[in-house]
Amino acid sequence: MSIFIDRATRLCVQGITGRDGSFHARGMMEYGTNVVAGCTPGRGGTTVEGVPVFDSVAEAVESAGANASITFVPARFATDAILEAAEAGVALIVAVTEGVPTLDAVRIYHRLGDLGARMIGPNCPGIISPGKSKVGIMPGWIHSQGPVGVVSRSGTLTYEVVDQLRIAGLGQSSVVGIGGDPIIGTSFIDCLRAFEDDAETRAVVLIGEIGGTDEEEAAEFVRGEMSKPVVGFIAGRSAPPGKRMGHAGAIIAGGKGTAEEKIEALKAADIPVAERPSDIPELVANALGR
Amino acid sequence: MKIHEHQARGIFRQHGLPVPDFEVVTSPAEARKAAQAFGGRVAVKAQVLVGGRGKAGGVKIADSAEEAEGAAGAILGMSLKGLTVKKVLVERAVEIADEYYIGIVIDRARKLPVLMVSDAGGVDIETVARETPEKIHKHAVDPADGLDDADAERLASAIESRSEIAARIAECLSGLYGAFIESDASLAEINPLVSTADCEVRAIDAKILIDDNALFRHPDLAAMRDPDSETQHSRKAREMGLSYVKLDGDVGCVVNGAGLAMTTMDLIKRCGGDPANFLDIGGSSDPAKVLAALEIILSDSNVRSILINIFGGITRCDDVARGLLQALERAEIGVPVVVRLTGTNEEEARALLKDRDLATADSMDEAVEKAVALARRSVQ
């Protein structure tokens, strides 16, 4: 088991003929992901890395049976690409693209809700279920299969944590990067709920950061609805207010969204919060009773 | 991206909001002339991209053209939160009967724009939200449907019982919503929106923040960027695709990824040090970016050590090492550098850097400790 993706995932790579698209298509295939199609308007009928390219996602669904997509499309075309995938009946869309306008993300979120599709991202590294499938840009080799679910707003910070988990002998069921933008398709709570329902997952690591109130809402969910142990980490304790720290969503605005508030909310829900990434494996081992 | 009040007024006016006539001038003599043309009382307001201008002395009321000249003379050249005032806005002062707040932001939890109105106008809305949240009325709008007239009227009635004025406020809400959506704003607000004794409504302030991610489809708005609002180094960082925020400490940081960069800063603090900056070089290991990052950090005279913390995933550590070698050849680095490169091609990176005068570390914790210690040592 795992969440959102597994061996049954049949992936369409949107923007596969581009530099990033072809590079990561190869990386995902090498990891074992079942990449069944690529999509670039005007390039239908060609192949990339042996994968057939279609002009539209609808054709990729019809001819190749794609049920998930990942977008390597520049920001100005990403909204149309994501909506196209959802309209074509793709159930899971991983939006790696950085720089999607916020009002577009609003539009996408509500339209996908109507269509029953899920977007992970935008501005995210994607998702990996170690040993099964990788739909993202993360380095596969740092992961190992096991009982720990990881959900994070970050990219390389997640790699750092996963690397330390692996070294400590703590494998992962699925690792989801939900993205650093203010409006994202899949929230902490969506992932926590999926991990709670996933038989393979026995503990969850939640990696948050300053900005918004997603961590506070996640803490409330853990307190009320989760039986599995959760370990937290919050980046940005030293971030000044009013400054965007790289991610569009990582900003303390109007005194709200500080690391202190989030850490307090997590602790109030009995979630142990690591002071350093290197403290996370021990907290997870404790949670697993090891 | 922030834009000036006078620019935001222009946008609001295009959307039918009742923005009084104003002039933007750069000298006391021009301010005098503008005040003369308006006649009577005028307001003189600093045009500078910081909040709290009024409290800081950047807004003055003048009863005559002479006074306006004096007020402009006092405000022009003034430093407000580190920015020098180069322009002032002059407008006929409005006789205020009541003040209101109207604004729109993105509600991240509901994933919709939300209109906020209050009859506690003219004061800091965050203070109102904290101390008397019941005075703020909210309404989320799905952009697919747009703002319904009935909802605008209901909101306006919540803050103004006189129907004539409420109807005008409702029109303002529709105009504000239109300006917000069409400018791809992340915030649009009027504080205060005022009513006069003869039941007119006037927008005597204007604030808009534009979503940086949407600037590609608004070249007219992108052109409003004030080059004076960012330092030379911030501009260079932006143009090179680096995320950079200058801080007050002495440990410079070069990191790949925003979350890892924030965590690096946090660990520096935890170790008793003080980060000099936030800097995310992004996913690319382009040597030019690494070089630019080092140049920006070295331009900060507070910096006493530099920590390079890279977790190579897609970014290859040997590429970053090559960028660093280029930087070492081209730039005079007068402070100690600690390098931590982990992940893809870390062995190759280590081999490339082994004969260099660099401190290395295997873990982030160790790298942070070394960088903080080196910064302290060079202070003594």
HADDOCK unambig.tbl for C-alpha pairs under 7 A between the chains (distance, minus, plus):
assign (segid A and resid 99 and name CA) (segid B and resid 213 and name CA) 4.94 0.50 0.50
assign (segid A and resid 100 and name CA) (segid B and resid 213 and name CA) 5.96 0.50 0.50
assign (segid A and resid 101 and name CA) (segid B and resid 211 and name CA) 6.81 0.50 0.50
assign (segid A and resid 101 and name CA) (segid B and resid 213 and name CA) 4.76 0.50 0.50
assign (segid A and resid 101 and name CA) (segid B and resid 214 and name CA) 4.85 0.50 0.50
assign (segid A and resid 103 and name CA) (segid B and resid 184 and name CA) 6.75 0.50 0.50
assign (segid A and resid 106 and name CA) (segid B and resid 111 and name CA) 5.85 0.50 0.50
assign (segid A and resid 106 and name CA) (segid B and resid 112 and name CA) 6.23 0.50 0.50
assign (segid A and resid 138 and name CA) (segid B and resid 313 and name CA) 6.22 0.50 0.50
assign (segid A and resid 138 and name CA) (segid B and resid 314 and name CA) 6.92 0.50 0.50
assign (segid A and resid 139 and name CA) (segid B and resid 313 and name CA) 4.97 0.50 0.50
assign (segid A and resid 139 and name CA) (segid B and resid 314 and name CA) 6.47 0.50 0.50
assign (segid A and resid 154 and name CA) (segid B and resid 259 and name CA) 5.26 0.50 0.50
assign (segid A and resid 155 and name CA) (segid B and resid 257 and name CA) 6.47 0.50 0.50
assign (segid A and resid 156 and name CA) (segid B and resid 257 and name CA) 5.53 0.50 0.50
assign (segid A and resid 156 and name CA) (segid B and resid 260 and name CA) 6.03 0.50 0.50
assign (segid A and resid 156 and name CA) (segid B and resid 311 and name CA) 6.25 0.50 0.50
assign (segid A and resid 157 and name CA) (segid B and resid 259 and name CA) 5.45 0.50 0.50
assign (segid A and resid 157 and name CA) (segid B and resid 260 and name CA) 4.52 0.50 0.50
assign (segid A and resid 160 and name CA) (segid B and resid 311 and name CA) 6.76 0.50 0.50
assign (segid A and resid 182 and name CA) (segid B and resid 108 and name CA) 6.02 0.50 0.50
assign (segid A and resid 183 and name CA) (segid B and resid 108 and name CA) 5.95 0.50 0.50
assign (segid A and resid 183 and name CA) (segid B and resid 111 and name CA) 6.17 0.50 0.50
assign (segid A and resid 212 and name CA) (segid B and resid 108 and name CA) 6.57 0.50 0.50
assign (segid A and resid 235 and name CA) (segid B and resid 259 and name CA) 6.24 0.50 0.50
assign (segid A and resid 235 and name CA) (segid B and resid 262 and name CA) 5.80 0.50 0.50
assign (segid A and resid 235 and name CA) (segid B and resid 263 and name CA) 5.19 0.50 0.50
assign (segid A and resid 236 and name CA) (segid B and resid 262 and name CA) 5.07 0.50 0.50
assign (segid A and resid 236 and name CA) (segid B and resid 263 and name CA) 6.28 0.50 0.50
assign (segid A and resid 236 and name CA) (segid B and resid 266 and name CA) 6.39 0.50 0.50
assign (segid A and resid 237 and name CA) (segid B and resid 266 and name CA) 5.77 0.50 0.50
assign (segid A and resid 238 and name CA) (segid B and resid 265 and name CA) 6.46 0.50 0.50
assign (segid A and resid 238 and name CA) (segid B and resid 266 and name CA) 5.24 0.50 0.50
assign (segid A and resid 245 and name CA) (segid B and resid 258 and name CA) 6.60 0.50 0.50
assign (segid A and resid 246 and name CA) (segid B and resid 243 and name CA) 5.23 0.50 0.50
assign (segid A and resid 246 and name CA) (segid B and resid 258 and name CA) 5.09 0.50 0.50
assign (segid A and resid 246 and name CA) (segid B and resid 280 and name CA) 6.68 0.50 0.50
assign (segid A and resid 247 and name CA) (segid B and resid 258 and name CA) 6.20 0.50 0.50
assign (segid A and resid 254 and name CA) (segid B and resid 126 and name CA) 6.09 0.50 0.50
